[in-house]
Amino acid sequence: MEENLDKKAVVDVLNSVLETELAGVVRYTHYSFMVYGYNRIPIVAWLREQATESIGHAQQAGEMITLLGEHPSLSIGKLLETHRHDVGDILREALDNERVGLALYQKLLDLVAGRDIMLEEYARRLISEESMHVAEVDKMLRRPGEVEAFSSPPGATRRERV
């Protein structure tokens, strides 16, 4: 680890990642229970796959924290029960939560870029994965036949179509 790395700030972001990903496990698992209708089986499978991936990301963040000689958080990120379980509502919530995770990985990259190759590569890999998740959920929210993106770039007004 380089001397000019702000270890405390890095660990704080990694703990936020850990907490956010653990909340994702709970959230995606809960969503999987609440899907009904003709397309239940593939949607439940996808949601549970996301929960499995979130636990993997949480474990990776915890390993990075202990690798830095620090103590991983035992907290979990915010869990909000909206009681809105239409698949479109679930996907919009998932999109918002994926964006939160993506922002954390981007913050981590800002802290470690040019300072620690291992942490930089870790952050870049997770940014790529989370960006793909955001893009995939965006495609899922489009109506069949629509090519235009569901969501606008960050900062722009979002359209609600599903």
Buried (B, 14 or more C-beta within 10 A) or exposed (E): BEEEBEBEBBBBBBBBBBBBBBBBBBBBBBBBEBBEEEEEEEBBEBBBEBBEBBBEBBBBBBBBBEEBEBEBBEEBBEEEEEEEBEBEBBBBBBBEBBBBBBBBBBBBBEBBEEBBEEBBEBBBEBBEBBBEBBEBBBEBBBEEEEEEEBBEEEEEEEEEEB
